Amino acid sequence: MFDLKLLLGSNSPRRKQLLAEAGFVFETLSPDIDEEIPEDVVLEMVPVILSQQKAEKILKVATDGRSYTIITADTVVIHKSKILNKPMSKEEAFSMLTSLSGNEHKVVTGFTIVHKGEFVSDFQLTKVHFKELLPQEIEYYINNYHPFDKAGAYGIQDWIGLIGIDKIEGCYYNVMGLPVSKIHDHLTKLTK
């Protein structure tokens, strides 16, 4: 649909999959950033700021970065006024999933699009509710699906999402890591 040279600033296999399934042709570059966030920032804005930092880094390191339309994103899980990052161990993953069990949390993906020098940033928020999970279900998931590359220690598309999530309010694909519909809308406006 879009006659653009797209550059996805991400290493996430899920983001690549979603963009490809939506018919986008793109290249990828994964920018390393320090992830410095001011302390007084509203939690929902953290992924937006991180996506902006990633886009700025790509423009600095990619010699032909300005010839691309760049898309960067960051996803956070917010539960009880705290961001749950990617777990560093089985114990941390177990603790996160136990905390999410029987509760609602928010998944926020912030994204930035850079098109012809213009920066556009936005975010999508989805509310997700887990039913009560048994400890052995959490243990099974961690041992068999190794969710250490996922914020909040789970993937909605994985086994635990199939058996454990009983309600979502908002965009499913946002929980996977990229609100493709909202990005599509922004690209449509930018390329008119």
DAUR-V427982 format. One record per backbone hydrogen bond with DSSP energy under -1.0 kcal/mol. NH is the residue of the N-H (numbers start at 1). CO is the residue of the C=O. If there is no record, write none. Layout:
NH_CO, NH_CO
This chain:
4_2, 7_69, 8_27, 9_71, 10_8, 16_12, 17_13, 18_14, 19_15, 20_16, 21_17, 22_18, 23_20, 24_19, 27_6, 29_8, 41_38, 45_42, 46_43, 49_45, 50_46, 51_47, 52_48, 53_49, 54_50, 55_51, 56_52, 57_53, 58_54, 59_55, 60_56, 61_57, 62_58, 65_62, 67_64, 68_65, 69_5, 70_114, 71_7, 72_112, 74_110, 76_108, 78_106, 79_82, 84_77, 93_89, 94_90, 95_91, 96_92, 97_93, 98_94, 99_95, 100_96, 101_97, 102_131, 103_100, 105_128, 106_78, 107_126, 108_76, 109_124, 110_74, 111_122, 112_72, 113_120, 114_70, 115_118, 118_115, 120_113, 122_111, 124_109, 126_107, 127_169, 128_105, 129_167, 130_103, 131_164, 138_134, 139_135, 140_136, 141_137, 142_138, 143_139, 144_140, 145_141, 146_142, 148_146, 150_147, 152_85, 153_150, 158_155, 162_158, 163_159, 164_160, 165_161, 166_129, 167_129, 169_127, 176_172, 178_173, 180_178, 183_179, 184_180, 185_181, 186_182, 187_183, 188_184, 189_185, 190_186, 191_187
